[in-house]
Amino acid sequence: MRVTVLGVTIDTYSMAETVEKIKLAVQGRTAIRIVTANPEMIYASQYNPDLRDVLNSADIITADGIGVVWAVRQLGVQIKERVTGIDLVQSLFPIANTKKWRIYFLGGRPGVAELAVKKVSSDYPAITFSFSHGYFSSEEEADILKKITDFQPDVLLVGLGAPRQEFWLKEHPGLAYAGIGVGGSFDALAGTVQRAPKKIQDLHVEWLYRLLKEPWRWKRQTVLPRFLFEVLWQRFKLKTF
């Protein structure tokens, strides 16, 4: 089921359901594009029609963060859980290992994707990996595209930051059976950025942990209360009209 949150259609799939749909796409050799939509991205799309169109044209749009889960529930739709980029990636690895998939990491600072591949491949040796960092120029893009095409990945993980990664995947379809925007997931996989402890994740305040660790993010976090207000206003209008 899908629900529209501030103009963006969100899928209510659980993590297991999302992984299953990606598995079926790879097995069926059908290309799909997945967006992991957080409150910041959804809020920005209200003022950027091109971004809204890119998001809504994706095959799967997951609720990346408890804020989006809250919004869906405020609009009267049941949703089981959040499906964040990093959690989705980590949930894909076991099945990718079993099925011997080919996965390409694109993004991050030089050296980060390479380190992430080394760490993940030690736990999942049956996956074939390749990678490129995200600091490439427009002149270098053709070489990146050729490297990806030659590798023929089943899954392409793009960590160029939102919304650049969403536009990039839309502009370059068919590079893999599943293309997923994953934000800063490579830093987490490489260990260059530490995720919040499991207890904090379970309390749904991982955003606060990141803010305390990276206080420069506070300007980005100011979007959250505005997002919440807009969702409540959307709910009010639905009930009124």
C-alpha atoms as an extended CHARMM CRD file, in Angstrom:
* protein
*
       241  EXT
         1         1  MET       CA              0.0000000000        0.0000000000        0.0000000000  PROA      1               0.0000000000
         2         2  ARG       CA              1.1080000000        3.5750000000       -0.6530000000  PROA      2               0.0000000000
         3         3  VAL       CA              0.2280000000        6.7810000000        1.1720000000  PROA      3               0.0000000000
         4         4  THR       CA              0.9570000000       10.3300000000        0.0690000000  PROA      4               0.0000000000
         5         5  VAL       CA              2.9700000000       12.3700000000        2.5820000000  PROA      5               0.0000000000
         6         6  LEU       CA              3.3510000000       16.0260000000        1.5530000000  PROA      6               0.0000000000
         7         7  GLY       CA              3.0720000000       15.0450000000       -2.0930000000  PROA      7               0.0000000000
         8         8  VAL       CA              5.4230000000       12.0410000000       -1.9410000000  PROA      8               0.0000000000
         9         9  THR       CA              4.0230000000        8.5150000000       -2.1480000000  PROA      9               0.0000000000
        10        10  ILE       CA              5.4760000000        6.2570000000        0.5530000000  PROA      10              0.0000000000
        11        11  ASP       CA              5.3120000000        2.4580000000        0.4540000000  PROA      11              0.0000000000
        12        12  THR       CA              4.2730000000        0.7680000000        3.6880000000  PROA      12              0.0000000000
        13        13  TYR       CA              6.3510000000       -2.3570000000        3.1090000000  PROA      13              0.0000000000
        14        14  SER       CA              8.2020000000       -3.9430000000        6.0030000000  PROA      14              0.0000000000
        15        15  MET       CA             11.9290000000       -4.5580000000        5.7200000000  PROA      15              0.0000000000
        16        16  ALA       CA             11.3150000000       -8.2030000000        4.8220000000  PROA      16              0.0000000000
        17        17  GLU       CA              8.7950000000       -7.2300000000        2.1380000000  PROA      17              0.0000000000
        18        18  THR       CA             11.1790000000       -4.6810000000        0.6390000000  PROA      18              0.0000000000
        19        19  VAL       CA             14.0130000000       -7.2010000000        0.5140000000  PROA      19              0.0000000000
        20        20  GLU       CA             11.6990000000       -9.7320000000       -1.1050000000  PROA      20              0.0000000000
        21        21  LYS       CA             10.6920000000       -7.2850000000       -3.8450000000  PROA      21              0.0000000000
        22        22  ILE       CA             14.3420000000       -6.5390000000       -4.5720000000  PROA      22              0.0000000000
        23        23  LYS       CA             15.0980000000      -10.2670000000       -4.6910000000  PROA      23              0.0000000000
        24        24  LEU       CA             12.2590000000      -10.8320000000       -7.1660000000  PROA      24              0.0000000000
        25        25  ALA       CA             13.5050000000       -7.9680000000       -9.3450000000  PROA      25              0.0000000000
        26        26  VAL       CA             17.0120000000       -9.4450000000       -9.4880000000  PROA      26              0.0000000000
        27        27  GLN       CA             15.7090000000      -12.9440000000      -10.1490000000  PROA      27              0.0000000000
        28        28  GLY       CA             13.3090000000      -11.6840000000      -12.7990000000  PROA      28              0.0000000000
        29        29  ARG       CA             15.9510000000       -9.4110000000      -14.3640000000  PROA      29              0.0000000000
        30        30  THR       CA             13.6140000000       -6.4450000000      -14.0450000000  PROA      30              0.0000000000
        31        31  ALA       CA             15.2240000000       -3.1000000000      -13.2730000000  PROA      31              0.0000000000
        32        32  ILE       CA             13.7640000000       -1.1810000000      -10.3320000000  PROA      32              0.0000000000
        33        33  ARG       CA             14.8080000000        1.9960000000       -8.5250000000  PROA      33              0.0000000000
        34        34  ILE       CA             14.4740000000        2.3720000000       -4.7590000000  PROA      34              0.0000000000
        35        35  VAL       CA             14.3610000000        5.6510000000       -2.8230000000  PROA      35              0.0000000000
        36        36  THR       CA             14.8310000000        5.7070000000        0.9510000000  PROA      36              0.0000000000
        37        37  ALA       CA             12.9150000000        8.8910000000        1.7390000000  PROA      37              0.0000000000
        38        38  ASN       CA             13.6160000000       10.7990000000        4.9600000000  PROA      38              0.0000000000
        39        39  PRO       CA             11.7280000000       13.8440000000        6.3180000000  PROA      39              0.0000000000
        40        40  GLU       CA             14.2970000000       16.2870000000        4.9480000000  PROA      40              0.0000000000
        41        41  MET       CA             13.9410000000       14.9250000000        1.4260000000  PROA      41              0.0000000000
        42        42  ILE       CA             10.1440000000       14.8690000000        1.5550000000  PROA      42              0.0000000000
        43        43  TYR       CA              9.9500000000       18.4030000000        2.9560000000  PROA      43              0.0000000000
        44        44  ALA       CA             12.3380000000       19.7290000000        0.2860000000  PROA      44              0.0000000000
        45        45  SER       CA             10.2700000000       18.1310000000       -2.4870000000  PROA      45              0.0000000000
        46        46  GLN       CA              7.3890000000       20.5070000000       -1.7120000000  PROA      46              0.0000000000
        47        47  TYR       CA              9.5040000000       23.3560000000       -3.0660000000  PROA      47              0.0000000000
        48        48  ASN       CA             11.3110000000       21.4190000000       -5.7730000000  PROA      48              0.0000000000
        49        49  PRO       CA              8.9440000000       19.8890000000       -8.3610000000  PROA      49              0.0000000000
        50        50  ASP       CA             11.8280000000       18.1280000000      -10.1190000000  PROA      50              0.0000000000
        51        51  LEU       CA             12.7840000000       16.3850000000       -6.8730000000  PROA      51              0.0000000000
        52        52  ARG       CA              9.1690000000       15.4340000000       -6.1940000000  PROA      52              0.0000000000
        53        53  ASP       CA              8.8980000000       13.9220000000       -9.6710000000  PROA      53              0.0000000000
        54        54  VAL       CA             12.1260000000       11.9660000000       -9.2070000000  PROA      54              0.0000000000
        55        55  LEU       CA             10.9460000000       10.5760000000       -5.8900000000  PROA      55              0.0000000000
        56        56  ASN       CA              7.4650000000        9.6590000000       -7.0930000000  PROA      56              0.0000000000
        57        57  SER       CA              8.7700000000        7.9630000000      -10.2220000000  PROA      57              0.0000000000
        58        58  ALA       CA             10.7080000000        5.4060000000       -8.1490000000  PROA      58              0.0000000000
        59        59  ASP       CA              9.4420000000        1.8340000000       -8.0150000000  PROA      59              0.0000000000
        60        60  ILE       CA              9.7770000000        1.6390000000       -4.2270000000  PROA      60              0.0000000000
        61        61  ILE       CA              9.8570000000        4.5610000000       -1.7850000000  PROA      61              0.0000000000
        62        62  THR       CA             10.6400000000        3.4480000000        1.7560000000  PROA      62              0.0000000000
        63        63  ALA       CA             10.0650000000        5.2660000000        5.0390000000  PROA      63              0.0000000000
        64        64  ASP       CA             13.6160000000        6.1760000000        6.0040000000  PROA      64              0.0000000000
        65        65  GLY       CA             13.3130000000        7.2310000000        9.6230000000  PROA      65              0.0000000000
        66        66  ILE       CA             10.8130000000        7.2770000000       12.4410000000  PROA      66              0.0000000000
        67        67  GLY       CA              9.6180000000       10.7310000000       11.3500000000  PROA      67              0.0000000000
        68        68  VAL       CA              8.2410000000        9.3110000000        8.1120000000  PROA      68              0.0000000000
        69        69  VAL       CA              6.7090000000        6.3420000000        9.9520000000  PROA      69              0.0000000000
        70        70  TRP       CA              5.0140000000        8.8030000000       12.3190000000  PROA      70              0.0000000000
        71        71  ALA       CA              3.7300000000       10.8320000000        9.3700000000  PROA      71              0.0000000000
        72        72  VAL       CA              2.2130000000        7.7870000000        7.6720000000  PROA      72              0.0000000000
        73        73  ARG       CA              0.4620000000        6.7860000000       10.8790000000  PROA      73              0.0000000000
        74        74  GLN       CA             -0.8310000000       10.3390000000       11.3870000000  PROA      74              0.0000000000
        75        75  LEU       CA             -2.5420000000       10.0200000000        8.0240000000  PROA      75              0.0000000000
        76        76  GLY       CA             -4.3860000000        6.9190000000        9.1900000000  PROA      76              0.0000000000
        77        77  VAL       CA             -2.3310000000        4.2660000000        7.4390000000  PROA      77              0.0000000000
        78        78  GLN       CA             -0.6700000000        1.3510000000        9.1770000000  PROA      78              0.0000000000
        79        79  ILE       CA              3.0420000000        0.8700000000        8.6070000000  PROA      79              0.0000000000
        80        80  LYS       CA              5.0940000000       -1.7580000000       10.4060000000  PROA      80              0.0000000000
        81        81  GLU       CA              8.5330000000       -0.1930000000       10.5980000000  PROA      81              0.0000000000
        82        82  ARG       CA             11.0600000000        2.1710000000        9.1000000000  PROA      82              0.0000000000
        83        83  VAL       CA             13.2200000000        0.9490000000        6.2300000000  PROA      83              0.0000000000
        84        84  THR       CA             16.4020000000        3.0260000000        6.2760000000  PROA      84              0.0000000000
        85        85  GLY       CA             19.1340000000        2.9070000000        3.6680000000  PROA      85              0.0000000000
        86        86  ILE       CA             21.7820000000        1.3460000000        5.8960000000  PROA      86              0.0000000000
        87        87  ASP       CA             19.3870000000       -1.2060000000        7.4150000000  PROA      87              0.0000000000
        88        88  LEU       CA             18.0980000000       -2.1790000000        3.9650000000  PROA      88              0.0000000000
        89        89  VAL       CA             21.6480000000       -2.6590000000        2.6830000000  PROA      89              0.0000000000
        90        90  GLN       CA             22.5800000000       -4.8340000000        5.6440000000  PROA      90              0.0000000000
        91        91  SER       CA             19.3740000000       -6.8500000000        5.2300000000  PROA      91              0.0000000000
        92        92  LEU       CA             20.2320000000       -7.5080000000        1.5820000000  PROA      92              0.0000000000
        93        93  PHE       CA             23.7060000000       -8.9060000000        2.2040000000  PROA      93              0.0000000000
        94        94  PRO       CA             22.6640000000      -12.3650000000        3.5140000000  PROA      94              0.0000000000
        95        95  ILE       CA             20.4500000000      -13.1220000000        0.5160000000  PROA      95              0.0000000000
        96        96  ALA       CA             22.9960000000      -11.5760000000       -1.8510000000  PROA      96              0.0000000000
        97        97  ASN       CA             25.5940000000      -13.9270000000       -0.3970000000  PROA      97              0.0000000000
        98        98  THR       CA             23.3190000000      -16.9490000000       -0.8010000000  PROA      98              0.0000000000
        99        99  LYS       CA             22.4410000000      -15.9980000000       -4.3790000000  PROA      99              0.0000000000
       100       100  LYS       CA             26.0190000000      -14.9260000000       -5.2260000000  PROA      100             0.0000000000
       101       101  TRP       CA             24.9600000000      -11.4920000000       -6.4280000000  PROA      101             0.0000000000
       102       102  ARG       CA             27.2190000000       -8.8160000000       -7.8440000000  PROA      102             0.0000000000
       103       103  ILE       CA             27.0450000000       -5.5210000000       -5.9270000000  PROA      103             0.0000000000
       104       104  TYR       CA             28.5850000000       -2.1690000000       -6.8480000000  PROA      104             0.0000000000
       105       105  PHE       CA             29.3030000000        0.5740000000       -4.2840000000  PROA      105             0.0000000000
       106       106  LEU       CA             29.3250000000        4.0780000000       -5.7680000000  PROA      106             0.0000000000
       107       107  GLY       CA             29.9150000000        7.0140000000       -3.4480000000  PROA      107             0.0000000000
       108       108  GLY       CA             31.6840000000        8.2870000000       -0.3760000000  PROA      108             0.0000000000
       109       109  ARG       CA             35.0540000000        9.9350000000       -0.0180000000  PROA      109             0.0000000000
       110       110  PRO       CA             38.0570000000        8.3180000000       -1.7280000000  PROA      110             0.0000000000
       111       111  GLY       CA             38.9250000000        5.1170000000        0.1320000000  PROA      111             0.0000000000
       112       112  VAL       CA             35.6250000000        4.7570000000        1.9970000000  PROA      112             0.0000000000
       113       113  ALA       CA             33.7860000000        2.5060000000       -0.4780000000  PROA      113             0.0000000000
       114       114  GLU       CA             36.9310000000        0.3870000000       -0.8510000000  PROA      114             0.0000000000
       115       115  LEU       CA             37.1850000000       -0.0670000000        2.9240000000  PROA      115             0.0000000000
       116       116  ALA       CA             33.4630000000       -0.8480000000        3.1450000000  PROA      116             0.0000000000
       117       117  VAL       CA             33.8650000000       -3.5470000000        0.4780000000  PROA      117             0.0000000000
       118       118  LYS       CA             36.7850000000       -5.1080000000        2.3580000000  PROA      118             0.0000000000
       119       119  LYS       CA             34.8210000000       -5.2820000000        5.5960000000  PROA      119             0.0000000000
       120       120  VAL       CA             31.5760000000       -6.5630000000        4.0810000000  PROA      120             0.0000000000
       121       121  SER       CA             33.2770000000       -9.1330000000        1.8340000000  PROA      121             0.0000000000
       122       122  SER       CA             34.9460000000      -10.7380000000        4.8430000000  PROA      122             0.0000000000
       123       123  ASP       CA             31.4870000000      -11.5710000000        6.2060000000  PROA      123             0.0000000000
       124       124  TYR       CA             29.8720000000      -12.3100000000        2.8400000000  PROA      124             0.0000000000
       125       125  PRO       CA             32.5740000000      -13.9070000000        0.6570000000  PROA      125             0.0000000000
       126       126  ALA       CA             30.1580000000      -15.1930000000       -2.0100000000  PROA      126             0.0000000000
       127       127  ILE       CA             29.1940000000      -11.6480000000       -3.0780000000  PROA      127             0.0000000000
       128       128  THR       CA             31.2720000000      -10.1560000000       -5.8870000000  PROA      128             0.0000000000
       129       129  PHE       CA             31.9290000000       -6.4540000000       -5.2590000000  PROA      129             0.0000000000
       130       130  SER       CA             33.2590000000       -3.4880000000       -7.1480000000  PROA      130             0.0000000000
       131       131  PHE       CA             33.3840000000        0.1680000000       -6.1560000000  PROA      131             0.0000000000
       132       132  SER       CA             34.1050000000        3.7840000000       -7.0580000000  PROA      132             0.0000000000
       133       133  HSD       CA             34.2610000000        6.8220000000       -4.8060000000  PROA      133             0.0000000000
       134       134  GLY       CA             31.7490000000        9.6130000000       -5.2250000000  PROA      134             0.0000000000
       135       135  TYR       CA             34.1650000000       12.4790000000       -5.8630000000  PROA      135             0.0000000000
       136       136  PHE       CA             34.2010000000       12.2210000000       -9.6330000000  PROA      136             0.0000000000
       137       137  SER       CA             33.9460000000       15.1120000000      -12.0780000000  PROA      137             0.0000000000
       138       138  SER       CA             31.5430000000       15.3450000000      -14.9920000000  PROA      138             0.0000000000
       139       139  GLU       CA             34.4870000000       14.5050000000      -17.2680000000  PROA      139             0.0000000000
       140       140  GLU       CA             35.1720000000       11.3330000000      -15.2640000000  PROA      140             0.0000000000
       141       141  GLU       CA             31.5500000000       10.1930000000      -15.2120000000  PROA      141             0.0000000000
       142       142  ALA       CA             31.7930000000        8.3360000000      -18.5350000000  PROA      142             0.0000000000
       143       143  ASP       CA             34.5700000000        6.1530000000      -17.1040000000  PROA      143             0.0000000000
       144       144  ILE       CA             32.4800000000        5.4550000000      -14.0010000000  PROA      144             0.0000000000
       145       145  LEU       CA             29.5020000000        4.4440000000      -16.1350000000  PROA      145             0.0000000000
       146       146  LYS       CA             31.6730000000        2.1460000000      -18.2510000000  PROA      146             0.0000000000
       147       147  LYS       CA             33.1250000000        0.5070000000      -15.1580000000  PROA      147             0.0000000000
       148       148  ILE       CA             29.6480000000       -0.1480000000      -13.7640000000  PROA      148             0.0000000000
       149       149  THR       CA             28.3300000000       -1.4070000000      -17.1100000000  PROA      149             0.0000000000
       150       150  ASP       CA             31.2990000000       -3.7300000000      -17.5740000000  PROA      150             0.0000000000
       151       151  PHE       CA             30.8510000000       -5.0760000000      -14.0370000000  PROA      151             0.0000000000
       152       152  GLN       CA             27.1490000000       -5.8570000000      -14.6710000000  PROA      152             0.0000000000
       153       153  PRO       CA             25.9340000000       -5.5350000000      -11.0740000000  PROA      153             0.0000000000
       154       154  ASP       CA             22.7530000000       -7.0960000000       -9.7880000000  PROA      154             0.0000000000
       155       155  VAL       CA             22.5160000000       -4.2900000000       -7.2290000000  PROA      155             0.0000000000
       156       156  LEU       CA             23.9240000000       -0.7690000000       -7.5060000000  PROA      156             0.0000000000
       157       157  LEU       CA             24.2180000000        1.1090000000       -4.2030000000  PROA      157             0.0000000000
       158       158  VAL       CA             24.6500000000        4.8470000000       -4.7300000000  PROA      158             0.0000000000
       159       159  GLY       CA             25.8310000000        6.9590000000       -1.8070000000  PROA      159             0.0000000000
       160       160  LEU       CA             26.2010000000       10.4050000000       -3.3510000000  PROA      160             0.0000000000
       161       161  GLY       CA             24.0410000000       12.1390000000       -0.7660000000  PROA      161             0.0000000000
       162       162  ALA       CA             20.4330000000       13.2070000000       -1.2000000000  PROA      162             0.0000000000
       163       163  PRO       CA             19.0920000000       14.3740000000       -3.5350000000  PROA      163             0.0000000000
       164       164  ARG       CA             22.0810000000       14.0260000000       -5.8840000000  PROA      164             0.0000000000
       165       165  GLN       CA             21.9310000000       10.2220000000       -5.6990000000  PROA      165             0.0000000000
       166       166  GLU       CA             18.2040000000       10.1830000000       -6.5240000000  PROA      166             0.0000000000
       167       167  PHE       CA             18.6970000000       12.3610000000       -9.6070000000  PROA      167             0.0000000000
       168       168  TRP       CA             21.7620000000       10.3540000000      -10.6570000000  PROA      168             0.0000000000
       169       169  LEU       CA             19.9370000000        7.0290000000      -10.5030000000  PROA      169             0.0000000000
       170       170  LYS       CA             16.9800000000        8.4570000000      -12.4200000000  PROA      170             0.0000000000
       171       171  GLU       CA             19.2960000000        9.8460000000      -15.0980000000  PROA      171             0.0000000000
       172       172  HSD       CA             21.1570000000        6.5310000000      -15.4910000000  PROA      172             0.0000000000
       173       173  PRO       CA             18.5500000000        3.7370000000      -15.5850000000  PROA      173             0.0000000000
       174       174  GLY       CA             19.2770000000        0.1070000000      -16.2950000000  PROA      174             0.0000000000
       175       175  LEU       CA             22.7390000000       -0.0890000000      -14.7790000000  PROA      175             0.0000000000
       176       176  ALA       CA             21.5690000000       -2.8180000000      -12.3690000000  PROA      176             0.0000000000
       177       177  TYR       CA             18.4180000000       -4.7610000000      -11.5510000000  PROA      177             0.0000000000
       178       178  ALA       CA             18.1070000000       -2.7750000000       -8.3230000000  PROA      178             0.0000000000
       179       179  GLY       CA             19.4480000000        0.7540000000       -7.9170000000  PROA      179             0.0000000000
       180       180  ILE       CA             19.2400000000        2.1190000000       -4.3830000000  PROA      180             0.0000000000
       181       181  GLY       CA             20.1590000000        5.5180000000       -2.9490000000  PROA      181             0.0000000000
       182       182  VAL       CA             21.8830000000        4.7970000000        0.3570000000  PROA      182             0.0000000000
       183       183  GLY       CA             23.2230000000        8.1450000000        1.6040000000  PROA      183             0.0000000000
       184       184  GLY       CA             26.0980000000        7.7590000000        4.0470000000  PROA      184             0.0000000000
       185       185  SER       CA             25.8070000000        3.9770000000        4.3760000000  PROA      185             0.0000000000
       186       186  PHE       CA             29.3550000000        3.3450000000        3.1170000000  PROA      186             0.0000000000
       187       187  ASP       CA             30.7910000000        5.3420000000        6.0170000000  PROA      187             0.0000000000
       188       188  ALA       CA             28.8350000000        3.1680000000        8.4440000000  PROA      188             0.0000000000
       189       189  LEU       CA             29.8750000000       -0.0480000000        6.6820000000  PROA      189             0.0000000000
       190       190  ALA       CA             33.5130000000        1.0710000000        6.6010000000  PROA      190             0.0000000000
       191       191  GLY       CA             33.4320000000        2.0780000000       10.2610000000  PROA      191             0.0000000000
       192       192  THR       CA             34.5180000000        5.6600000000        9.5500000000  PROA      192             0.0000000000
       193       193  VAL       CA             31.2300000000        6.8320000000       11.1070000000  PROA      193             0.0000000000
       194       194  GLN       CA             29.7700000000        4.9820000000       14.0600000000  PROA      194             0.0000000000
       195       195  ARG       CA             26.0430000000        4.2980000000       14.1710000000  PROA      195             0.0000000000
       196       196  ALA       CA             24.1490000000        4.8290000000       17.3940000000  PROA      196             0.0000000000
       197       197  PRO       CA             24.1130000000        1.8780000000       19.8020000000  PROA      197             0.0000000000
       198       198  LYS       CA             21.2650000000       -0.5990000000       19.2340000000  PROA      198             0.0000000000
       199       199  LYS       CA             19.3580000000        0.6240000000       22.2960000000  PROA      199             0.0000000000
       200       200  ILE       CA             19.2990000000        4.1740000000       20.9260000000  PROA      200             0.0000000000
       201       201  GLN       CA             18.1940000000        2.9120000000       17.5210000000  PROA      201             0.0000000000
       202       202  ASP       CA             15.3590000000        0.9870000000       19.1650000000  PROA      202             0.0000000000
       203       203  LEU       CA             14.2520000000        4.1630000000       20.9710000000  PROA      203             0.0000000000
       204       204  HSD       CA             14.0600000000        5.9050000000       17.5710000000  PROA      204             0.0000000000
       205       205  VAL       CA             16.3590000000        8.7490000000       18.6090000000  PROA      205             0.0000000000
       206       206  GLU       CA             19.2910000000        7.9000000000       16.3750000000  PROA      206             0.0000000000
       207       207  TRP       CA             18.9080000000       11.3620000000       14.8480000000  PROA      207             0.0000000000
       208       208  LEU       CA             19.6670000000       12.9010000000       18.2620000000  PROA      208             0.0000000000
       209       209  TYR       CA             22.7620000000       10.7090000000       18.6940000000  PROA      209             0.0000000000
       210       210  ARG       CA             24.0470000000       11.8580000000       15.2940000000  PROA      210             0.0000000000
       211       211  LEU       CA             23.3370000000       15.4740000000       16.1680000000  PROA      211             0.0000000000
       212       212  LEU       CA             25.3440000000       15.1890000000       19.3830000000  PROA      212             0.0000000000
       213       213  LYS       CA             28.1980000000       13.5380000000       17.4960000000  PROA      213             0.0000000000
       214       214  GLU       CA             28.0010000000       15.9720000000       14.5730000000  PROA      214             0.0000000000
       215       215  PRO       CA             26.6360000000       19.2710000000       15.9470000000  PROA      215             0.0000000000
       216       216  TRP       CA             27.1840000000       20.9750000000       12.5830000000  PROA      216             0.0000000000
       217       217  ARG       CA             24.0860000000       19.0700000000       11.4150000000  PROA      217             0.0000000000
       218       218  TRP       CA             21.7640000000       21.2120000000       13.5570000000  PROA      218             0.0000000000
       219       219  LYS       CA             20.6460000000       23.3630000000       10.6270000000  PROA      219             0.0000000000
       220       220  ARG       CA             19.4940000000       20.2650000000        8.7640000000  PROA      220             0.0000000000
       221       221  GLN       CA             17.6260000000       19.0500000000       11.8350000000  PROA      221             0.0000000000
       222       222  THR       CA             15.5300000000       22.2180000000       11.9350000000  PROA      222             0.0000000000
       223       223  VAL       CA             13.5940000000       20.7380000000        9.0180000000  PROA      223             0.0000000000
       224       224  LEU       CA             12.0770000000       18.0930000000       11.3130000000  PROA      224             0.0000000000
       225       225  PRO       CA              9.6780000000       20.3460000000       13.2910000000  PROA      225             0.0000000000
       226       226  ARG       CA              8.5950000000       22.0190000000       10.0340000000  PROA      226             0.0000000000
       227       227  PHE       CA              7.9950000000       18.5890000000        8.5130000000  PROA      227             0.0000000000
       228       228  LEU       CA              5.9060000000       17.5490000000       11.5280000000  PROA      228             0.0000000000
       229       229  PHE       CA              3.8100000000       20.7180000000       11.3400000000  PROA      229             0.0000000000
       230       230  GLU       CA              3.1580000000       20.2620000000        7.6090000000  PROA      230             0.0000000000
       231       231  VAL       CA              2.0530000000       16.6620000000        8.1840000000  PROA      231             0.0000000000
       232       232  LEU       CA             -0.3490000000       17.7270000000       10.9360000000  PROA      232             0.0000000000
       233       233  TRP       CA             -1.6980000000       20.4150000000        8.6080000000  PROA      233             0.0000000000
       234       234  GLN       CA             -2.1750000000       17.7840000000        5.8880000000  PROA      234             0.0000000000
       235       235  ARG       CA             -4.0730000000       15.5890000000        8.3500000000  PROA      235             0.0000000000
       236       236  PHE       CA             -6.2350000000       18.5480000000        9.4120000000  PROA      236             0.0000000000
       237       237  LYS       CA             -7.1360000000       19.3540000000        5.7970000000  PROA      237             0.0000000000
       238       238  LEU       CA             -7.9970000000       15.7090000000        5.1090000000  PROA      238             0.0000000000
       239       239  LYS       CA            -10.3750000000       15.6220000000        8.0610000000  PROA      239             0.0000000000
       240       240  THR       CA            -11.8690000000       19.0340000000        7.2750000000  PROA      240             0.0000000000
       241       241  PHE       CA            -12.4020000000       18.5940000000        3.5760000000  PROA      241             0.0000000000
